[in-house]
Amino acid sequence: MTVTVTPATGTAVAPLTDGEKAEFARLKIQATQLNWYLVGVILLSLGASAWLGIYGPALKDAPWWGIALAIVTGTLGSGVAAIQSAQQRRANGWEFSNSRKYPTEEPKDKFNAGMVPMFYTRPLLGSAVGAAFYFGSTIVFGFTAPAEGNLGKLAFWSFVVGVLAKTFLETLKDLFKKLRKSAQ
């Protein structure tokens, strides 16, 4: 068996099998396609956020523009989080369907085909959490939408909840599980 040494770490790495070579090629294509998709989501969300930020105040009588801003900036935040996570996993290496991690075992979080659908749908989590934030902020914080000068706050916090959408939803799910168990 031939062993390859990675120049960066000096670690011995077993060569890829033919099946792993084919999967490696597919993973690289999937990672590149995902990257371009997320760049598109980010640029479209950024453009829509800018448009709503510039022209939204003139539409203050239109009831939809505040929630539209929250949804778009939530999508932007979640898209940024998704591309950061996907690129970090790609930089860490690859995980094949046979569970082999390449080129090394560490770090554990590597790009794999099972994660691809989640990365494609993650911006939608930001959309949903952005909308929930909009409605929650009108109830809890008394934001009466951007008409009262809360435009920057709305955009900023919607972006933040978009970035944290996955964590927020996981925490909320755990909270409801605990509440349900305590109610029984």
RODO-2510 file (C-alpha; in nm, 4 decimals, decimal comma):
residues 184
     n   res          X          Y          Z
     1     m     0,0000     0,0000     0,0000
     2     t     0,1297     0,3402    -0,0945
     3     v     0,1118     0,6139     0,1656
     4     t     0,1035     0,9839     0,0861
     5     v     0,2330     1,2482     0,3263
     6     t     0,0428     1,5761     0,3393
     7     p     0,2862     1,8676     0,3186
     8     a     0,0907     2,0900     0,5596
     9     t     0,0880     1,8477     0,8529
    10     g     0,3458     1,5852     0,7666
    11     t     0,0784     1,3228     0,8416
    12     a     0,0669     0,9958     0,6500
    13     v    -0,2535     0,9551     0,4496
    14     a    -0,3693     0,6334     0,2833
    15     p    -0,4490     0,6823    -0,0850
    16     l    -0,8082     0,7098    -0,1990
    17     t    -0,9837     0,4053    -0,3416
    18     d    -1,1390     0,4356    -0,6875
    19     g    -1,4823     0,4771    -0,5278
    20     e    -1,3514     0,7497    -0,2963
    21     k    -1,1870     0,9278    -0,5897
    22     a    -1,5221     0,9365    -0,7723
    23     e    -1,7026     1,0566    -0,4599
    24     f    -1,4302     1,3164    -0,3969
    25     a    -1,4891     1,4586    -0,7451
    26     r    -1,8677     1,4711    -0,6813
    27     l    -1,8195     1,6379    -0,3415
    28     k    -1,5974     1,9075    -0,4931
    29     i    -1,8628     1,9796    -0,7570
    30     q    -2,1394     1,9870    -0,4938
    31     a    -1,9338     2,2202    -0,2740
    32     t    -1,8686     2,4573    -0,5648
    33     q    -2,2352     2,4592    -0,6740
    34     l    -2,3452     2,5190    -0,3148
    35     n    -2,0975     2,8042    -0,2823
    36     w    -2,2342     2,9780    -0,5919
    37     y    -2,5936     2,9236    -0,4776
    38     l    -2,5203     3,0793    -0,1371
    39     v    -2,3320     3,3699    -0,2973
    40     g    -2,6436     3,4301    -0,5097
    41     v    -2,8738     3,4163    -0,2065
    42     i    -2,6492     3,6589    -0,0193
    43     l    -2,6220     3,9049    -0,3090
    44     l    -2,9972     3,8969    -0,3807
    45     s    -3,0798     3,9397    -0,0119
    46     l    -2,8278     4,2196     0,0217
    47     g    -2,9718     4,3968    -0,2822
    48     a    -3,3292     4,3547    -0,1594
    49     s    -3,2292     4,4756     0,1889
    50     a    -3,0649     4,7837     0,0416
    51     w    -3,3669     4,8548    -0,1777
    52     l    -3,6059     4,8220     0,1164
    53     g    -3,3771     5,0346     0,3321
    54     i    -3,3607     5,3115     0,0734
    55     y    -3,7164     5,3059    -0,0610
    56     g    -3,8975     5,1568     0,2376
    57     p    -3,9453     5,4843     0,4261
    58     a    -4,1306     5,6249     0,1251
    59     l    -4,3603     5,3224     0,1494
    60     k    -4,4417     5,3769     0,5165
    61     d    -4,8115     5,3441     0,4466
    62     a    -4,7578     5,0047     0,2808
    63     p    -4,8064     4,7444     0,5540
    64     w    -4,5792     4,4844     0,3936
    65     w    -4,2428     4,6542     0,3767
    66     g    -4,1402     4,6114     0,7413
    67     i    -4,1981     4,2376     0,7374
    68     a    -4,0339     4,2155     0,3950
    69     l    -3,7235     4,3825     0,5388
    70     a    -3,7190     4,1419     0,8353
    71     i    -3,7573     3,8376     0,6094
    72     v    -3,4912     3,9504     0,3628
    73     t    -3,2369     4,0448     0,6296
    74     g    -3,3093     3,7194     0,8152
    75     t    -3,2424     3,5331     0,4901
    76     l    -2,9218     3,7333     0,4441
    77     g    -2,8014     3,6460     0,7939
    78     s    -2,8760     3,2774     0,7529
    79     g    -2,7114     3,2740     0,4095
    80     v    -2,3961     3,4271     0,5589
    81     a    -2,3969     3,1663     0,8376
    82     a    -2,4490     2,8848     0,5844
    83     i    -2,1658     2,9904     0,3552
    84     q    -1,9318     3,0371     0,6508
    85     s    -2,0145     2,6908     0,7844
    86     a    -1,9910     2,5227     0,4428
    87     q    -1,6578     2,6874     0,3659
    88     q    -1,5174     2,5968     0,7076
    89     r    -1,6173     2,2330     0,6555
    90     r    -1,4645     2,2395     0,3074
    91     a    -1,1408     2,3804     0,4473
    92     n    -1,1370     2,1049     0,7126
    93     g    -1,1534     1,8309     0,4500
    94     w    -1,3990     1,5746     0,3212
    95     e    -1,6042     1,2926     0,4630
    96     f    -1,7002     1,0071     0,2343
    97     s    -2,0135     0,7938     0,2503
    98     n    -1,8056     0,5110     0,4010
    99     s    -1,7332     0,7482     0,6973
   100     r    -1,3672     0,7927     0,6023
   101     k    -1,2419     1,1431     0,6712
   102     y    -0,9886     1,2840     0,4283
   103     p    -0,7137     1,3930     0,4458
   104     t    -0,7084     1,3508     0,8273
   105     e    -0,9535     1,2612     1,1050
   106     e    -0,9265     1,6009     1,2732
   107     p    -1,0950     1,8422     1,2725
   108     k    -1,4130     1,6371     1,2795
   109     d    -1,6479     1,8776     1,0960
   110     k    -1,5845     1,8064     0,7296
   111     f    -1,7838     1,8614     0,4116
   112     n    -2,0028     1,5628     0,3252
   113     a    -2,2915     1,4921     0,0904
   114     g    -2,5388     1,4520     0,3761
   115     m    -2,4991     1,8180     0,4726
   116     v    -2,5681     1,9606     0,1266
   117     p    -2,9521     1,9706     0,1474
   118     m    -2,9321     2,1426     0,4864
   119     f    -2,7009     2,4107     0,3488
   120     y    -2,9377     2,4740     0,0556
   121     t    -3,2387     2,5175     0,2838
   122     r    -3,0673     2,7045     0,5671
   123     p    -3,1440     3,0512     0,4244
   124     l    -3,5140     2,9584     0,4499
   125     l    -3,4670     2,9179     0,8257
   126     g    -3,3506     3,2780     0,8305
   127     s    -3,6600     3,3836     0,6363
   128     a    -3,8902     3,2133     0,8855
   129     v    -3,7039     3,3409     1,1910
   130     g    -3,6893     3,6915     1,0409
   131     a    -4,0686     3,6891     1,0030
   132     a    -4,1122     3,5529     1,3554
   133     f    -3,8780     3,8216     1,4865
   134     y    -4,0816     4,0909     1,3134
   135     f    -4,4060     3,9771     1,4715
   136     g    -4,2413     3,9090     1,8072
   137     s    -4,0723     4,2487     1,8141
   138     t    -4,4012     4,4269     1,7532
   139     i    -4,5529     4,2393     2,0489
   140     v    -4,2615     4,2185     2,2933
   141     f    -4,0566     4,5302     2,2169
   142     g    -4,3328     4,7508     2,0858
   143     f    -4,1648     4,8140     1,7518
   144     t    -4,4355     4,9589     1,5387
   145     a    -4,2292     4,8743     1,2376
   146     p    -3,9924     5,1100     1,0624
   147     a    -4,2374     5,3969     1,0399
   148     e    -4,1145     5,5217     1,3790
   149     g    -3,7458     5,5146     1,2860
   150     n    -3,6775     5,1559     1,3891
   151     l    -3,5482     5,0638     1,0439
   152     g    -3,1875     5,0099     1,1537
   153     k    -3,2915     4,8114     1,4610
   154     l    -3,5271     4,5941     1,2605
   155     a    -3,2687     4,5216     0,9897
   156     f    -2,9856     4,4582     1,2375
   157     w    -3,1767     4,2264     1,4698
   158     s    -3,3388     4,0404     1,1819
   159     f    -2,9910     3,9801     1,0399
   160     v    -2,8662     3,8603     1,3805
   161     v    -3,1552     3,6185     1,4289
   162     g    -3,0938     3,4975     1,0736
   163     v    -2,7299     3,4238     1,1558
   164     l    -2,8409     3,2399     1,4700
   165     a    -3,1534     3,0796     1,3167
   166     k    -3,0331     2,7194     1,3382
   167     t    -2,9190     2,7577     1,6994
   168     f    -3,2348     2,9495     1,7913
   169     l    -3,4653     2,6836     1,6477
   170     e    -3,2709     2,4008     1,8155
   171     t    -3,2890     2,5831     2,1511
   172     l    -3,6596     2,6524     2,1074
   173     k    -3,7227     2,2859     2,0245
   174     d    -3,5336     2,1757     2,3391
   175     l    -3,7276     2,4271     2,5490
   176     f    -4,0623     2,2932     2,4270
   177     k    -3,9512     1,9357     2,4954
   178     k    -3,8629     2,0320     2,8528
   179     l    -4,1893     2,2179     2,9010
   180     r    -4,3865     1,9217     2,7685
   181     k    -4,2034     1,6809     3,0002
   182     s    -4,2598     1,9064     3,3030
   183     a    -4,6320     1,9361     3,2186
   184     q    -4,6770     1,5577     3,2210
***
